[in-house]
């Protein structure tokens, strides 16, 4: 709510002349999975709330899972592919456990859905609903977890606007939906 409140103040006092920035944040060690998942979540919230720039206290160590938190948005396939587009709403069947951040890249006809499994035991089945944007399409999946760096995690198919996935324990996941 604080980011929304700051944006509301900016709009009321001097619209169009100022933007929101978050500086010197840090959620913990570079090889602690919960800290890395907090980074993924924060980046999603920053995008959804229109934060113009955000600076982590220090650059994550190379090869760390904290680095993977940034790669899931900025280099998910190791070839420079990025999550781009307008922040849009998306729903999941386990919203209380897995709440997605979605981005619509209408130019390239892709929906990017970033979702986090914060549960420390067992995989979590989830159905992601992208029906507001497409009823069918192909999905390429990527993820990282405690002992696994970001990698391709298979494919899925959108049927009737939804696709299913088993989110690994303590994982950050990205679905790239082509429609």
Secondary structure, 3 states (H helix, E strand, C coil): CHHHHHHHHHHHHHCCCCCCEEEEECCCCCCCHHHHHHHHHHHHHHHHCCCCEEEECCCCCCCCHHHHHHHHHHCCCCCCCCCCCEEECCEECCCCCCCCEEEEECCCCEEEEEEEECCCCCCEEEEEECCCCCCEEEEEEEEEECCEEEEEEEEEEEECCEEEEEECCCEEEEEEEEC
